């Protein structure tokens, strides 16, 4: 005779767990993986032509984040992490313009991690 699992999750308990401060640690770990992947594909300027070679690559940061995620019509605060680049020219490197081509290192890093995890 086989037994069937009868697990019934409690949404209030799961939600309480996701809002605890210790949930920032796994979120930060995931953010650091994304940051490392983005740094690996980031462009580095030629030192003979660029005044700040490697500035974009060195300007990635991971910040803790408390995000309001609505669930069943009510606001719920959830732990998370934000990966961003604080270089002054970060938008140009990510999206491109007439002078700078579109490199999109953050988007490439997100796509690579999604592909690695079957997402």
LOMAR-434619 format. One line per 3 residues: number of its first residue (from 1); their letters; for each residue x, y, z of N, C-alpha, C. Coordinates in Angstrom, 1 decimal. Each point is the difference from the previous one (the first is absolute). Layout:
NUM	a	X Y Z X Y Z X Y Z; ...
END
This chain:
1	xxx	0.8 -1.2 0.0 -0.8 1.2 0.0 0.9 1.2 0.0; -0.3 1.0 -0.8 0.7 1.2 -0.1 -0.7 1.1 0.8; 0.8 0.9 0.5 -0.6 1.1 0.8 0.2 1.3 -0.8
4	xxx	-1.0 0.7 0.1 0.0 1.3 -0.7 0.3 1.1 1.0; 0.8 1.0 -0.4 0.3 1.1 0.8 -1.2 0.9 0.2; -0.3 0.5 1.1 -1.1 0.8 0.2 0.4 1.4 0.6
7	xxx	1.0 0.6 -0.6 0.5 1.3 0.4 -1.0 1.0 -0.5; -0.4 0.9 0.9 -0.8 1.2 -0.4 0.8 1.2 0.6; 0.5 0.8 -0.9 0.8 1.2 0.5 -0.9 1.0 0.6
10	xxx	0.5 0.7 1.0 -0.7 1.2 0.6 0.6 1.2 -0.6; -0.8 0.8 -0.8 0.5 1.2 -0.6 0.5 1.0 1.0; -0.7 0.1 1.1 0.4 1.0 1.0 1.4 -0.4 0.6
13	xxx	0.3 -1.2 0.2 1.3 -0.5 0.5 1.1 0.2 -1.0; -0.3 -0.3 -1.3 1.0 0.2 -1.0 0.3 1.5 -0.2; -1.1 0.8 0.0 0.2 1.4 -0.2 0.8 0.6 1.2
16	xxx	-0.3 -0.5 1.2 0.8 0.5 1.2 1.5 -0.3 -0.2; 0.3 -1.2 -0.5 1.3 -0.4 -0.2 0.7 0.9 -1.1; -0.7 0.3 -1.1 0.6 0.8 -1.0 0.2 1.4 0.3
19	xxx	-0.6 0.5 1.1 0.2 1.4 0.4 1.0 0.1 1.2; 0.6 -1.1 0.4 1.0 0.1 1.1 1.3 0.6 -0.4; 0.8 0.6 0.8 1.3 0.6 -0.3 1.0 -1.0 -0.5
22	xxx	-0.1 -1.2 0.5 1.0 -1.0 -0.4 -0.2 -0.5 -1.4; -1.1 0.3 -0.6 -0.2 -0.3 -1.5 0.9 0.9 -0.9; 0.5 1.0 0.5 0.9 0.9 -0.8 1.3 -0.7 -0.4
25	xxx	0.5 -1.0 0.8 1.2 -0.7 -0.3 -0.1 -0.8 -1.3; -1.0 -0.9 -0.1 -0.1 -0.7 -1.3 -0.2 0.9 -1.2; -0.8 1.1 0.2 -0.2 0.9 -1.1 1.3 0.7 -0.4
28	xxx	0.8 0.4 1.0 1.3 0.6 -0.3 0.9 -1.0 -0.7; 0.0 -1.3 0.4 0.8 -1.0 -0.7 -0.4 -0.1 -1.5; -1.3 0.0 -0.3 -0.5 0.0 -1.3 0.4 1.3 -0.8
31	xxx	0.0 1.1 0.7 0.4 1.3 -0.6 1.5 0.0 -0.3; 0.8 -0.6 0.9 1.4 -0.1 -0.3 0.4 -0.9 -1.2; -0.8 -1.0 -0.2 0.2 -0.9 -1.2 -0.3 0.8 -1.2
34	xxx	-1.1 0.7 0.0 -0.4 0.9 -1.1 1.1 1.0 -0.3; 0.5 0.7 1.1 1.0 1.0 -0.2 1.2 -0.6 -0.6; 0.5 -1.2 0.4 1.2 -0.6 -0.5 -0.2 -0.3 -1.5
37	xxx	-1.2 -0.5 -0.3 -0.2 -0.3 -1.5 0.0 1.3 -0.8; -0.6 1.1 0.5 0.0 1.3 -0.7 1.4 0.5 -0.1; 0.8 -0.1 1.0 1.4 0.5 0.0 0.8 -0.8 -1.1
40	xxx	-0.3 -1.3 -0.1 0.8 -0.8 -1.0 -0.3 0.5 -1.4; -1.2 0.5 -0.3 -0.2 0.4 -1.4 0.0 1.5 -0.2; 0.4 0.7 1.0 0.1 1.5 0.0 1.2 0.5 -0.9
43	xxx	-0.2 1.0 -0.8 1.1 0.5 -0.8 1.0 0.8 0.9; 1.2 -0.1 -0.4 1.1 0.8 0.6 0.7 0.8 -1.1; 0.0 1.3 0.2 0.6 0.9 -1.0 1.5 -0.2 -0.2
46	xxx	0.5 0.4 -1.1 1.4 0.0 -0.3 0.7 1.1 0.8; 1.0 -0.3 0.8 0.6 1.1 0.9 0.7 1.1 -0.8; 0.3 -0.2 -1.3 0.6 1.1 -0.8 -1.1 1.0 -0.4
49	xxx	-1.2 -0.5 -0.1 -1.1 0.9 -0.5 -1.0 0.4 1.1; -0.1 -0.8 1.0 -1.1 0.1 1.0 0.7 0.6 1.3; -0.6 1.1 0.5 0.6 0.6 1.2 -0.3 -0.9 1.2
52	xxx	-1.1 -0.8 0.0 -0.3 -0.8 1.2 -0.3 -1.4 -0.5; 1.1 -0.7 -0.4 -0.3 -1.4 -0.4 -0.4 -0.9 1.2; -1.0 -0.8 -0.2 -0.4 -0.9 1.1 -0.9 0.6 1.0
55	xxx	-0.4 1.3 -0.2 -0.9 0.7 1.0 -1.4 -0.7 0.0; -0.5 -0.3 -1.2 -1.3 -0.6 0.0 0.0 -1.4 0.7; 1.0 -0.8 -0.3 0.1 -1.3 0.6 0.1 0.0 1.5
58	xxx	0.7 1.0 0.5 0.2 0.1 1.5 -1.1 0.7 0.7; -1.0 0.5 -0.7 -1.1 0.8 0.6 -1.3 -0.8 0.3; 0.1 -1.3 -0.1 -1.2 -0.8 0.4 -0.2 -0.1 1.5
61	xxx	-1.2 0.1 0.5 -0.3 -0.1 1.4 -1.3 -0.9 0.2; 0.0 -0.6 1.1 -1.2 -0.8 0.4 -0.5 0.6 1.3; -1.3 0.4 0.0 -0.6 0.7 1.1 -1.2 -0.9 0.5
64	xxx	-0.2 0.0 1.4 -1.2 -0.7 0.5 -1.2 0.8 -0.4; -1.1 -0.7 -0.1 -1.2 0.6 -0.5 -1.2 -0.5 0.7; -0.9 0.8 0.5 -1.3 -0.4 0.5 -1.0 0.5 -1.0
67	xxx	-0.7 -1.0 -0.7 -0.9 0.3 -1.0 -1.4 -0.3 0.3; -0.9 0.9 -0.4 -1.5 -0.2 0.3 -0.5 -0.9 -1.2; -0.4 -1.2 0.4 -0.6 -0.9 -1.0 -1.4 -0.3 0.4
70	xxx	-1.0 0.4 -0.8 -1.4 -0.2 0.4 -0.3 -1.5 -0.1; -0.7 -0.5 1.0 -0.5 -1.4 0.0 -1.4 0.0 0.4; -0.9 -0.5 -0.8 -1.4 0.0 0.3 -0.6 1.4 0.3
73	xxx	0.5 1.0 -0.7 -0.5 1.3 0.1 0.6 0.8 1.2; 0.9 -0.6 0.8 0.6 0.7 1.1 1.5 0.2 -0.2; 0.5 1.1 0.4 1.5 0.2 -0.1 0.8 -0.9 1.0
76	xxx	1.0 -0.6 -0.6 0.9 -0.8 0.9 1.4 0.4 -0.3; 0.7 0.1 1.1 1.5 0.4 -0.2 0.8 -1.3 -0.1; 0.8 0.0 -1.0 0.9 -1.2 -0.2 1.4 0.4 -0.1
79	xxx	0.9 -0.8 0.5 1.5 0.2 -0.1 0.4 -0.2 -1.4; 1.1 0.7 -0.4 0.6 -0.2 -1.4 1.3 0.7 0.0; 0.6 0.1 -1.2 1.2 0.6 -0.3 0.0 0.7 -1.3
82	xxx	0.6 1.1 -0.1 0.1 0.8 -1.3 1.4 0.0 -0.5; 0.2 -0.4 -1.2 1.3 0.1 -0.6 0.0 1.2 -1.0; 0.9 0.9 0.2 0.1 1.2 -0.9 1.4 0.5 -0.2
85	xxx	0.1 0.8 -1.0 1.3 0.6 -0.3 -0.1 1.5 0.2; 0.9 0.5 0.8 0.0 1.4 0.4 0.9 0.9 -0.8; 0.6 -0.5 -1.0 0.9 0.8 -0.9 -0.9 1.0 -0.7
88	xxx	0.6 1.2 -0.2 -0.8 1.1 -0.6 -0.4 -0.3 -1.4; 0.7 -0.9 -0.7 -0.4 -0.4 -1.4 -0.7 -1.3 -0.1; -0.5 -0.6 1.1 -0.6 -1.3 0.0 -1.1 -0.1 -1.0
91	xxx	-0.9 0.9 -0.1 -1.1 -0.1 -0.9 0.4 -0.1 -1.4; 1.0 0.8 -0.4 0.5 -0.1 -1.3 0.6 -1.4 -0.4; 0.8 -0.5 1.0 0.6 -1.4 -0.2 -1.1 -1.0 -0.2
94	xxx	-1.0 0.1 0.9 -1.1 -1.0 0.0 -0.9 0.1 -1.3; -0.4 1.2 -0.3 -1.0 0.2 -1.1 0.6 0.6 -1.3; 1.2 0.6 0.1 0.6 0.5 -1.2 -0.6 1.4 -0.4
97	xxx	0.8 0.7 -0.8 -0.5 1.3 -0.6 0.8 0.2 -1.2; 0.1 1.2 -0.6 0.7 0.2 -1.2 1.5 -0.2 0.1; 0.6 0.3 1.2 1.4 -0.1 0.2 0.5 -1.3 0.6
100	xxx	-0.9 -0.7 0.8 0.4 -1.2 0.7 -0.9 -1.1 -0.6; 0.6 -1.1 -0.4 -0.9 -1.1 -0.4 -0.7 -0.7 1.2; -1.1 -0.7 -0.3 -0.7 -0.7 1.0 0.7 -1.3 0.4
103	xxx	0.6 0.0 1.3 0.6 -1.2 0.5 -0.9 -0.9 0.8; -0.9 0.6 0.7 -1.0 -0.7 0.9 0.6 -1.1 0.9; 1.0 0.3 0.8 0.5 -1.0 0.8 -1.0 -0.6 1.1
106	xxx	-0.8 0.9 0.6 -1.0 -0.5 0.9 -1.0 -0.9 -0.6; -0.5 0.4 -1.2 -1.0 -0.9 -0.7 0.6 -1.3 -0.4; 1.3 0.0 -0.4 0.7 -1.2 -0.4 0.2 -0.9 1.2
109	xxx	0.3 0.6 1.2 0.2 -0.8 1.2 -1.4 -0.6 0.5; -1.0 0.7 -0.1 -1.4 -0.5 0.3 -0.3 -1.2 -0.9; 0.2 0.2 -1.3 -0.3 -1.1 -0.9 0.8 -1.2 0.2
112	xxx	1.3 0.2 0.3 0.9 -1.2 0.3 -0.4 -0.7 1.3; -0.4 0.7 1.0 -0.4 -0.7 1.2 -1.4 -0.7 -0.2; -0.9 0.6 -0.7 -1.3 -0.6 -0.3 0.3 -1.3 -0.8
115	xxx	0.9 0.0 -1.0 0.2 -1.2 -0.8 0.7 -1.0 0.9; 0.8 0.4 0.9 0.7 -1.0 0.9 -0.9 -0.7 0.9; -1.1 0.7 0.4 -1.0 -0.6 1.0 -1.3 -0.4 -0.7
118	xx	0.0 -0.1 -1.3 -1.2 -0.5 -0.7 -1.2 1.0 0.1; 0.3 1.3 0.1 -1.1 1.0 0.1 -0.2 0.7 -1.2
END
